């Protein structure tokens, strides 16, 4: 039986989350460069789609790991709910901002929305261990089934079971991502003790980023947007 994680934060989780934040910032930097017209990138290409889904999948796996850690460290639900409420508040800000920027690409269920819902639903399963594996795999199998037009309504699109695409800045549906969250719960159950006690000096910068992931997620978009628009303005002025 693998040793349980020690109390407090796990450095390996913070480091992986920090690496995912850097990968996400790089993706969004390329996206804004394309939006402003000084780069030509096909984000529908298989490589870019795989990159985006790998980054998103890493975040959702870590959500499950964090839920499991909360259970092992005897975190009270009130404290967990308070932290989750911050994510919900940031998700609301993302939605409102997207509505102002472009109502045609309004974010109704982006990565933060999905993380909030998945976290709350994974909480009762935080100590399920291997028992959560069949549910996790079943959830992932659902994503491979043909979409049902009955789920294309605004009230059900978030499930990810529909057949139509969603025109939005960010759409991370409940299927399949909740399955990844449950896999994170299972993964945290079998992690060897050496991972929980890992303290590499070179991980400190990534760990610093990982411990501030929500702030960086909210801050990097306006920074990149302002930077890309400034670069575009400078390029126009030079011609």
N, C-alpha and C positions, 0 to 999 in steps of 0.2 A: 504494500500500500504506500503510495508516495507521501512524503512528509507534507503537512499543511504549511501554507505560507506563514511567515512571521507577521506579528502585528505591524500595522503601519503600511506605508506605500511599498510597492515592489519596484525596484529600480529597473528591472528588465521590461516591465509594462510601460513605465514612463519613457524609456529609451525607444521602444518600438513605436509608441504613440508619437514621439518627437520626430522620428524618421518619417512616419506617415504624414505628419503636418508639413514637413519640407516637401515631400512628393506632391501633396495637394497644392501647395503654393506654386510649385513649378508648373503644374497642370493649369491652374487658373491664370498664371502669368502668360502662358502660351495662348490661352483662350482670349484674354483681353487684347493681346497683341493682334490676334486674328480679327476680333471685333472692330478694332480701330483701323484695320487695313494695312498695317505694315508687316504682316506675316500672313502666310497662306498655309493653313494647316487643316487637313480633313479629319475632324474629330469623329467622323463616322467610320473611319478606317479601322480595321480589326485591331491593329496594334494600339491605337489610342483608346479604343473601347476597352481593351483588356487592361490597359494601364489604369483607366478611371475605375473600373470595377475592382481591380486589385487594391487600390488605395481605399476605396469605400469599404470593401470587404475586410480590410485590416482594422478599420475603425470599429466595425460591427463585431468582429471577433473579440476585440479588446473590451467592448461593452460587456460581453458575456463574462470575460475573465474578471472584470471589475465587480460585476454582480456577485460572482462566486467569492471573490476576496472579501466583499462586504459581509457575506454570510459567515465566512471563516473568522473574521475579526469582530463578530458580534455587533455589527453596526445596527443601530435601531432604525426601524422603518421611517420614523419621523425625520431623522437626519438624512437618510437616503432620499426621501421624498423632497426634502428641502433642496438638496443638490440637483435633483431631477427637475424641480420647478425652475431653477435657473436656466436649464437647457430649454425648457418650454418657453420661458420668456424670451430667450434669444431666438428661438424658432419663430415666435410671433413678430419679432423685429425684422427678421429676414422676409417674412411674408409681406409685411407692410411696405418695406423698402422696395421689394420687387414689384409691388402694385404701383408704386409711384414711378419707378423707372420704366416699366413696360407692362401695362395691364394684360397684354396678350401673352406674356410669359410668367404670369403670377405663380408664385411658389406656394402650393397648398400642402405638399407633403415631401419636404426635402430631407436632407440627411439628419438635421437636428430634430425635426418632427418624428422621424422614424426611430431615432435613438431614444427619444423620450418615451414613446409608446412601447418600444421593445424593452426598455429598462424596467418599466413598471410591470409589464406582463411576465418578465423573466424573474422578477423578485421572488415570487412564490416557489420558483424552481431552483433557487440559488444553491440548494444543497442536494439537488436531485442526482448529481454525478452522472454515471453511465445511464441512469434511467431516462435522462433527457435525450439520449442519442437517437432513439427511434423517432421521436417527435421532430428533432432537428433534421434528420434525413428526409422524413416525410414532407417537411416544409420546403426543402430544397427541390424535391421531386415535383411539387406543385408548380414550380417555376417553369418546368419543362413541358407542362401540359398546354394544349391550345387555349388561347384566350377566349373568354366568354363575353359576348357583347353586352350581356346584362350587367356587367361590372364596369361598363364605360360611362356610367352616370357620374356626375360630380361628387355624389355622396359615397360612391364605392370605388372610385378610381384609385384611391390610396392603397387598396388591397394588393394591386399589382396583378389581379386576375383577369383584367379586361383584355380586349383585343386591339384597342386603338392606342396610338402613341399619345403622349401628353406634351403639348407645347409649353414648356416652362424652363426657367433657368436651372432648376434642380428638382429632380423627381427620383426618390429612393423608396420604392414601394415596400410594403410590409412583407410581401412574398417577392424575393426569397430572403430578404435581409434578416428577418427574425430567426430564420434557420441558422444563419451564421452566428447570431447572438447566442443561441442555444449550444452551438458547437463550441463557442468560447467558454461556456459554463463547463462543458465536458472536458475541454482541453485543460482548464485550470485544475481540474480534479486529478489529472494524470501527470501534470508537470513535475519533473524531478526536483528534489530539494536544492540541487546545485543552481537551478535557474532562479529560485526564490532568493537565494543568498548571493547572487551575482552582483558584484560591485566593481565594475571596470572603470578606471579613471577616464577613459576615452568616452564613456557613456554620459558623462556629466553634461556636456552641451545638449545632447539629445534629450536627456532626462529633464533638463531645465525647460526645454520646449514642450515636452510632454506634460509637465505639471501645469503649464499655462495654455493648454490646447484650446480651451473654449474661448479665451480672450484672443488668441492668435487667429482662430477661425473667424471671429467677428471682425477683427481689425484688418486682416490682410486684404479683404475684398475692396473696401474703400481706398486703401493705400494703393493697391494695384490699379484700380480704376483711375484714380487721380494721376498716377504715374504714367499710365498708358495714354491718357488724354493729353498730358503735358508733353510727352514725346511726340504725339501726333501734331500738336500745335507747333512745336519747334520745327518739325519736318516741313510743315506747310509754310512757315515763315522763311525757311531757307531756300525756297524756290520762288 
